[in-house]
Amino acid sequence: MESLKSPVPSGKLLVARSGRGAERFDVPLAKAGSTVTLRLICLGPGAAKVTDGSGGSVLDVAGCNATAAYTTGFTGTNSDRVMRLGVKPSVAWRLLVWG
């Protein structure tokens, strides 16, 4: 968990999406093995979970808090070009991915 004032991660911004409820999103990885940084800001009841293309957990947040940015880095594979954000329908979110 980071402050909303945390510096922007290095790399090119690949994904910038906002929404409400669960979402599937494409990540345009340059190549398999690319290092990716994912940041999630969410507000609403319950947990938030981002999974990679094979269903493995990338980011798991116990409760959304609009005053925090949840950030993680990982190495993407070919299957990670499509990822999923799992939240309750009433949760509002902003997702950013750099690579």
ChimeraX attribute file (.defattr): number of C-alpha atoms within 10 A of each C-alpha:
attribute: neighborCount
match mode: 1-to-1
recipient: residues
	/A:1	14
	/A:2	13
	/A:3	10
	/A:4	12
	/A:5	9
	/A:6	9
	/A:7	8
	/A:8	11
	/A:9	16
	/A:10	10
	/A:11	12
	/A:12	10
	/A:13	15
	/A:14	17
	/A:15	16
	/A:16	11
	/A:17	12
	/A:18	15
	/A:19	14
	/A:20	16
	/A:21	16
	/A:22	18
	/A:23	15
	/A:24	12
	/A:25	14
	/A:26	13
	/A:27	17
	/A:28	15
	/A:29	19
	/A:30	13
	/A:31	11
	/A:32	13
	/A:33	12
	/A:34	13
	/A:35	16
	/A:36	21
	/A:37	20
	/A:38	22
	/A:39	20
	/A:40	25
	/A:41	22
	/A:42	25
	/A:43	19
	/A:44	19
	/A:45	16
	/A:46	14
	/A:47	17
	/A:48	24
	/A:49	17
	/A:50	23
	/A:51	18
	/A:52	18
	/A:53	18
	/A:54	12
	/A:55	12
	/A:56	11
	/A:57	12
	/A:58	17
	/A:59	19
	/A:60	15
	/A:61	16
	/A:62	10
	/A:63	14
	/A:64	22
	/A:65	17
	/A:66	15
	/A:67	13
	/A:68	17
	/A:69	20
	/A:70	19
	/A:71	18
	/A:72	14
	/A:73	16
	/A:74	14
	/A:75	12
	/A:76	21
	/A:77	16
	/A:78	15
	/A:79	13
	/A:80	21
	/A:81	17
	/A:82	16
	/A:83	20
	/A:84	19
	/A:85	21
	/A:86	17
	/A:87	23
	/A:88	15
	/A:89	13
	/A:90	14
	/A:91	19
	/A:92	19
	/A:93	21
	/A:94	16
	/A:95	20
	/A:96	17
	/A:97	22
	/A:98	21
	/A:99	22
